[in-house]
C-alpha cells in the first residue's frame, strides 16, 4: 500500500481517489464474501484468494519495471485487488473453527485479531523501509512472493475432519406439537424413536 501511495504522489495529489478505489470494493463486496464462505470450501477459497491476489501485484510489478505505469493503472489495480481481497476477512475468520479444537477457539480468535492488528501497524512501516532499501519494484516483488508463499502454506494445512464416525450419535429432533406460536418448542433427545 505504501508503494502505491508513493507512485500516486509522484504524479499528483489524487491519493484520496486511490484510497476510495481500494476501499469501495471491500465495502460493497464484503457481504458477498460471507455468502461465498458459507457456500464453498473455506480452505480452497483462501488458497484461490492468495494466488489470485498475486496476479494484479505481478501485473503492477511488470508495468512498474518497464516504466509503463500510469495513474489509471493504479486505480484499476486497487479496484481489482480490493475486489479479490473482499472475501479474505470472512474466509480467514471462519476457517479458525476448523483449525483448532473448540475449547481453544477463543484463544485462536484473540491471537488472529492481535496478529491482524499488529500487521496493520508494522506492515506500512516495514513497507516504507523496504522502499528505501530496495525501491518500489523490490517492495512489490517481496509482496508478490509473500502472497504466493501464503498460498503454498495454505496448501499444506490439513483441516480436522468433523465427520461423525457412528451415525447413531446424531441428535434426533421431534416435530413441534400443535401449540400456540409463542409456546412452540422442539424436543431433542438421543436414542431410538
N, C-alpha and C positions, 0 to 999 in steps of 0.2 A: 504494500500500500504506500509506503514511503516513496518507493521508486516512481510510482505513477504520479504522486504529488510533485516530485522533483521535475519530472518531464513536463507536467502541466504548467508549472511555474516558469519553466524555460520559455514557453510560448506566450502565455497570457495569464491573467488572474481569474481563470474560469475553474478554480478548484471546487467551487460550490456546485457547478454543473457535474463535475466528476463525482463528487460525493453523492449527489442525488441519483446519478445513473447507477451507482453501486448499491444504494440503499433501497431504491424503489422496487427492483425485482424481488428483493428479500421480503419486503413488506407485503407485496402483492401475491407472491407465490408461497409464503410461509405456510398458509393453511393447506395448500395443495401438497406441500411436503408431508404434512401429517397424514393425509389420505394415502399417499404413496407408501409411507412407512407402515400403515395398517394393512395394506393390501399385498405388499411384496416382501420378499425375504430381506430383512434388515442388513444382514452381512453383505449380500450381493449388491444391495443398493449403496452401501457405504463404499464398497470397492469401486463401483461404477462412478460414484461421485468423485473419488480421489483421482482416478485415471482421467475422467472427463475434465476435471479441473486443470489438469496439467496441459491439456490441448491449447486453451487460449493463452496460457502462460508461455508455452513454447512458440506460438504464433507471434506473440508480443516480442519475445526474445529475438526471433528471426528478423522481424521488422526493425527492431531497435539496432541490431547488429549491422544490418545493411543500410541504415540511415534512411529508411523509407517510412518511418513512423510519423504520423500526423496526429493532430489533436482528436479528430473524429475516430481514429483507431482506438485511442484511449477510452472514449465514450462507449464505443461498441464492445471493447474488451470488458469494461466494467459491467455493462448490461448482461453480457454472456456469462461472465464469471459469477455475478450476483445471482443469475437465474439458476446456474448449476448448484451453487452453494446454498441456495434457499432451503434445500431438503436436509442438509447436513445436521443442523441442531436437533431436529426431531429424530433422525435416524441414530445419531450418536447417543442421545439420552435414552432412547428406548431399548437399545441393544444392551445397556448395562444390566438389565434384569436377566438377560440370557448368559451373561459372562460371569456373574458372581452368585453365590448362594443367597437365598432370601434374607437370612439373618445378617448378612454383610452389605445389603443393598443401600442402606442409609449412608454407610461409610463410603461406598463407591460413588454415590451421587455427590457427597460432600467433596471427595477427592477430585472428581471430574470438574466440579464448579471451581475449586481452587486452581486447578491446572488451567482451565479455560481463562479465568481472570488474570492469572499470572502471565499467560501467553499474550493477553491483550496489553499488558503493561510492558513486558520485556521485549516482545516482538518488534514493535516500532523502534525501540532503542537499538536493538541488535541490527535491524534493517538499516538504520542510519549509519551505524559503524561499518556495516558491510559495504554500503555505498561509498564511504570514504576510502576503504581499503581496496575493494575490487571493482567499484563502479556499478552503475545501474544494471548493465548486462550481466555482470557476475552475480549480483544480488538476485536477479531473476533466474539465473542458472541454478543457484542454490535453492530457490523457491520451487522450481520445477522438479529438481531432484528430490526435495523433501516430499512433494506430493506423490511422486512415483514410488518412493520408498514406503510411504504410508500405505499406499495401495497394496504393495507387496507384503507389508507387515500384516495387513488385514487378511490377505490370502492365507497366511499361516495360522491365524487364530481358529481355534476349534471351540464351537459353542457347546454348552451342555445339552444333552438330549433329554427332553422332558416328556417323552412318551411314557404312558402308563404300562408297566410290564404285565399286569394282570387286569383284564377288563372288568373283573368283579369289584375293583377298587373305585369305579366310577360312582358318583353320588347320584341317586335316583330322585327325581322330583315328581311329586303328585300334582295333578292339576288342581287349581283353586276351586273350592266348592262354591255353590251359589250363595253368596253373601253380599251385603251392601258393599259398594265400591270402596269405602274408607276402611272396611274391616277385612278385605281380602288379604290372604297371605298364602305363600307357597310352603307346603310342608316338605321338609327334606329329611330323609332317613337313609340308612345303609342297610342292605340286606335284600332278601327276596321279596317279590311282590305277591 
